[in-house]
C-alpha cells in the first residue's frame, strides 16, 4: 500500500501532467481511426464563484476531468476524522442535444474512487447549480453549455531532447476533438520507460503529459514506435472568448523534454524524478491485481464446495506469472510482491479457519475479492 509520502508524490505528479497546467486533469476516450465521427460542436462550461470559467469539449464519447483548484466555503470545518476534498471531478457525455454530467469529489488525493455528489442534465440555454458541493466545503459550481466554433489546428513545431527519440510523424486531428496524433520512434539501444511532453502557446505552458505503458513494460523497445493523441479539449475563458461561444486554442510548440530509459537513466531533466519508480511499480501492481481479481472471480464462479473453491483460487493464484521478462525492474518487484500478498492472505485463512463451514469459506473469498477489486480501483486513473 502507499505511504503518506508516496501519496504526496502522486499528488504532485497529477498536477504536473494535467491537461491544463495548475488547472485541470482531463481525459477523453481516443477516437478510432476506422470510425467516421463529426467534430465536436458543444462544450460544458464550469463557472466558479471566484470568476474562473473552464470549458470542456463534449461529444458522445464519455470524457472526464478533475481540478484541484476550486473556491472553498469560508469557515467550513471538517468533522473529526473526515478527509478534505482534494479535487472536484466531472464526467460528461453528450446525449441528444444535452450534456449528462456526473459530479464527484476526490478525497485526500487524486486517487479514485470519488464520492458521488450529483448527476444532472445540462440542456441548451440552461444553468445548473451544484449546491450539494457545500456539504464538503466546496462552493457551488454552475454548469451550462455553449456552442463551439469548429477548428483545425495548424501543425506545431515538435522537438525531442534526445537524439535517440525521433519524432517520426505528426498528424492533425479535427474529430471528435481537434488535436495532434504524434508518433515517436526509439533509435536507441535501450528500451524507453516513459517520456514527458510539455507544450506551449507562445511563452505560456499548455498541455503536458507523462506518456508510458500501463503494464510496467517499456513503452518503446529498441527500434519500436509509440503513437498517441494530444487532444485540445479544455480551456479557460479569456478576452477573445465571445459570449455563448468558445474555440480551443492551437499549440505552437510540443517538446519531449525528458526521456527515462529502462535502466533508470535519463536524457533531459524529468519534472518529478522521484515519482518515476512509483509509476513503474504501480503499473506492474495494476497488471497483477487485474489477474488476481480475474482468478478469484473464476474460482468463485465454480459450483464446488467452499474448500473446493478455496483450493481452486489458490491454484489459480499459484500459476500466475511472477513477473513479465520484459518489464522494468520496479514493475517486476511490484508484480512479485502483489502475488505474494494474496498468497499470504490465503495461507493465513487456511491456518486459522481449517474447521470453517463452506459458507464461511465462500464469504471470506468474496470479501477477499472485494478487497483486491478496491485496491485495483485505487491504483487506476480517475
N, C-alpha and C positions, 0 to 999 in steps of 0.2 A: 504494500500500500504506500501512498505518497506520504512524505513527511510535510510539515508546515513549510519548510524551506523549499521543497520541491514545488509546492503549490505557488509559492512566490515566483519561482522561475516560470512556471506555466502562465501565470497571470501576465508577467512582463512580456512573454513571447506572444501571447494572444493579442495584446495591443500592438506589438511590433509588426505582426503580419496581417493586421487588419486591412480591409479593403480601402477604408478611408482612414489615414493615419490620425491617431488620437481622436477618432470619431466613432466608427462602427466596424463590425466584422460582418461581412455579407457573403452569403453562399447562394448560388443559383445552380440548378442542375444543368450540366453541359448539354448543348444541342447535339443531336445525332445528325451526322452529315447526310445520311440517306433520306432524312425526312424533309418535306417541304414545309417550312414554317415562315410565318409572316413576321415582320418586325414588330416589336412591342410598341403599343401606342398609348399606354397609360402608365402612371406611376402612383404608388402610395405615398402620401405626404404625412410625415410625422412632425407635428408642430408642438414644441415645448414652451412652457411659460417663461423660460429665460430668453426667448427670442430665437432660438435655434430651430431651423426647419430643415429636415432631411427628406430627400426624395429617393424612392426605391422603385426602379423599373419592375413592372409586374406582368407576368404572362400566365398562360395556362399550365406552365410548369412551376411547381411549388418552389419558392425560394425562402430564405430566412436571413435575418440579420440580428446582431446584438450590439448594444452600445453600453460601455461602462461609464458614459458621461451623460448625466441627467440631473435635473434640479431635485433636491430632497426637500421634504416637508420641514419647515422651521420648527424646532422644538420637539421633533419626534424622538421618542426614546424606545429603544429595543427592550422587549421583555427579557427577563433573566434567562440566559441560555440560548436566546434567539441568535440567528446568524444574519448579518446585514446583507442587503442586496448589493451584489457586485455589478450586475448588468441587467438591462431590460431587453427582452428578446421578442422579435416579431416574425411570425411565419405568415407568408402571404401567397395567395394564388388567385388568378382571375377566373371567375365562374360567370359565364354570360357577360354582362356589362358591369358587374360588381366585383369588388375585391373582398375575399374572405380572409380575415386576419385572426390569428391566434396570438394572444399576448401572454407572456410568462416572465417570471423573474428568475435569474440565476443567483443563488445564494453563496456568498463566500468566495467564489471563484468562477471562472468561465466553464467549469465542468458541468455537464448535464447530469441528471435531468433537471429541468426547470420546474418551478411551481406555477401551474396554470392560473392566470388571472381572469381572462375573459376571451370569448370568441365572438367576433362581431362581423357584420357585413357593411362595407362602405360602398354606397351607391353614388353614381354621378350627382354632384351638387350637394351631397350630404356631408355633415360633420359629426363624428362620433367621439365623445369624450370618455376616456377610460379613467373614471373616478376610482375604481377599485384598487388602483396602484397606491392610493394614500394609505391603505391598511399596512403597507410595507414601507412607509416613509418616503414614497416617491410621489412627486407632484403629478397631476393628471397630464396625459398627452392627448392631443386632439388629432384624430385621423381623418383624412379626406383624400380625394384623388384628383389628379389633373391629367390633361392631355399631354402627350409627348410628341415633339416635333421629330420626325424620322431623321436620322443622320447616319452617314457612313464615315467613319474616322479616316483620316489620312494616315499613310504609313509613317510610323515613328522611326527615329534612329535607335538601333538596338546594338548594344556593345557588351562584351564579356571581359571580366577582369583577368581571366585565364586564357592563355593561347591554346590550351588543351580543350577548351569548350567552344565549339564552333556554333554560331547562330546559323543553322542550315536553311531556315525558311521562316518568313513572316507573312501570314495571310490576313486580310481584313475580314471581319465578320459584321453582319448587319441584322441577323435574325437568329433567335428571337431577341438577342441583345447585341448592340454594337460592341466591337472589341477587336481582339487580335488572337490569332492562333499561331503559336510560336513553336518551332521545332529546333531542339538542341542536339548536337552530336558530340560524343566523347571521343576525342582524338588521343587521349592519354592511355597509359598502360595500366592504370588503376581504375577500379570502379568508383562511381560518384554516389555518395550517400545523400547529399542534398545540395541545392543551390538557393541562394537568396536573391530575390529580384526586387529592385526598387525603381519606380517610375517617377517621372517629373512632368509637370506642366510649367515650362519656363524654369524659374528658380524654386518653384513650390513642389514639395514632395507630394506624390499622388498615391496610386495603388502600390502595395508591397505584398510580398508573399514569400513563404518558405516552401519550395517545391521538393517533394521527396516521395519515395514509395511508401505504401501503407502496411507492408508486411515485414519490414526490417531488412529487406534485400536492398542492394544498391539500386538507385533509380536509373542508372545507366552503367552497364558493363563496358569494358574497353571496346570501342567500335560501335557501341549501341547508341540509340537515339531516344529522345523523350519529347512528346508533344503535349502541350496544354493550352487552354484558352484563358485569356485575360479579358474578362467582360467589364464593360463600363455600365454598371448597374446602379451606382449610388452617387449622390452628390448633395451639396448644400445649396441653398438659395444665395444668390449674390445680386449685385446691382444690374446684371444683364438678364435676370430672370423675370419674364413678363408674367403678370397676374394670370393664374389659371393655365399656365403652360410652362414646360421645362424641357431642356435638352441637355443630355450628358456632354461633358467637355472631353475632347480628344486628348491623347497623351503625346508629348513631344519626344521624350527620351525614355527608353527602357534599358536599365543597366543590371547585369548579373554581377553583383559586387562581391560575392563570396561563394566559394566552392569548397565543400567538405568532401574529401576523398574517403574511401572506405577504410583506410588505415588511420584515420583520425587527423591527418594533416589538412592544411587549408591553403588555398590561393585566395588572396584578398583578405578582408577583415570582416569576420562574422559579427552580426549585431548582438547576438546573445550566445556566445560560445559555450557557456555553462549549461545551456538548455539542450544542446545537440545530442549528447549521450542519453539524456532523459527521453527525448523524442524517439531515438532509435530503440531504446528499451521499451517504451510504450507501444511501439509498432509491433515488436515481437510478442509482447504480452497480449495485445489485442488478438493477434492471429491465433495464439494458443488458447485464449479464452473462447474464441468462436468454436474451435474444435472441441474443447471440453464441454461447452454448452450443447453442441450437437450430439456428443457422445452420451451425455446424461439424458437428453430428450429421447434418444433412440432406445436407451435401456428402459426408461420409464414407460415407453410405448409397448413393451413386451408383455404378454399375458402371464408371465411366470409369477411364482410366489415372491414375497418381499425379498427373501435372501437370494433367490434366483436372479432377481433384478439387480441386487447389490453386486452379485458376482459378475453379472454382465457389464455393469457400469465399471467395475474395477478392471475387467479385461479390456474394455474399450479404451479406458484411460491408459492402461499399460502399453498398448500398441501405438499410441500416438507418438509421432516423431519428436524426439527431444529438442531438435532444432534443425533448421534447413542449412545445408552445407554452404550455400552462397549468401547467407545472411551476414550482416556486420556483427561484430563481437558483442556489442551491448544487446542486440536483439536476441542472439543465441542464448546469452545468460538469462534474459527475461523469460524466454521460452522454457528453459530448463527449470527455473525456479517456480514458474506458474504451474507446470505439470507436477513438480514436487509438492506444491501446496495442496492440490486436490488429492493426491495420493495419501498425504499425511492426514487429511480430513477423513478419508475413508478408513484408513488404518485405525485412527482413534475411535471411530464409531464401532468398528468391528471388535475392538478390545473392550470397550465399555458397555456394549449393548448386545453381547452374544446371545442373550436369552430373550431378546425383544420379540414381539409379535410381528407378523408380516405387515400389518397395518402401520405399525410404528416405523418399520424399515422404509416403507414406501413414503410415509410422511416426511421422514428425515431426508430421503433422497430428493423429494420435491423441494424441500426448504434449501437443500444444497444447490439445486439447480437455480432457484430464485436468487440465491446469494451470488452465484457466479454470473448470472444474467445482469444483476445490478452492477457488479464490478465492471463488466464489459461496457455497460451503458455509461458509467462514469468516465471511462477512458476513451469514449467515442466522441468525435466532434459534435457540437450542437447543431 
